[in-house]
């Protein structure tokens, strides 16, 4: 990945985090649940991945590709909120900005 593309990606993600403390809480929640998996959260992720996996705003992550065993979301981010999908779909602090879940 070239440096300019990576810089644009980090700028997008920082903008999302600055918008609202809720977004930072959601990121921390998603990272925690990504690293500390449990059945309840994985079921939540699976339900959300059914929706986000086929969403037109599901795009390659420009900054950091977070790997996931679920290929629908592995290395992807939401182009609306710029959140990494493997984290976003496991967080418990906010809903989809498009109200899809």
N, C-alpha and C positions, 0 to 999 in steps of 0.2 A: 504494500500500500504506500502510495507516495506521501510525502510530508505535508503538502498542501491539503490533500484530501483528509488526512488525519487531523490537521489543525481545524478545518471546517467542522469535522465531527465533534471535536472537543468543545468548540464554541457553541454548537447546538445544544449539547448536553448540559453545559454550564448554564446556559440561558434557561433551560427547563428547571434546574435546581434553584436558581435565583428567584424565579417567578413566585414560588410559594414554599414555605416551610413544610407543607404537606408533601410536596414532591421529594424533599430530602428524607422525610420520615418513610415514605413509600420505598425509596431506594434502599435505605438501611433494612427495612423489613424484607424486601425482596432478596437482597444479598444474604441475609441471615437464613431465610428459608431455602435458598439455593444451596447453601453450604450445610444446612442442618435439615435434611429432608425428613418429612413424615407423611404418612398416608393421607391425612386430611388436606394438607397443602398441595400434595401432588394431584389429588383428585380435583382440587380447585384449578390448578394449572392446566390439567387436561381439558376441563370444561371451557376455560378461556382460550386455550390453544385451538379448539375446534372453530372458534370465531375468528381469532387473530390469524390463524394459519392460512386462511383464504382471503384475508382482508387486502385490499389494494394498497394500503399504507404499510404493509409488512415488507420492509426493504432490508438490504444488506446493511449492517452496522458500519458506519464510516470510521468510527473511532476504535472500538474494541469488540472483537467478535467473541461473545460469550458462548462457549460450546454447550450443547445440551443434547441428550439422547433423543429428544423429540425433534426430528428434522424440520418440522414446520416452523420452529422458532430458533433453531440453532444458528448463532451468528447473525441474528436479525434484530431489527429495532422497529419501533413504531415511528413512521414519518410525521405523525401529528405531534406527539409529545417528546420524541427522540429518546425514549427509554429503551434499554435493551430488553427484548422480550423474555429471555429466561429469568430475569429479575422481576420485570413488571408483572408477569402472570402469576408469580408466587407471592407478591406482596399483599398485605391485608389492610392498607391504609386509604386507598382511593380507588375509584372506578375508572373505567375507560373514558377518556375525554370526549369520545364520540357517543357515549352512552350505549355501547354495544354489549357491555356486561357490567 
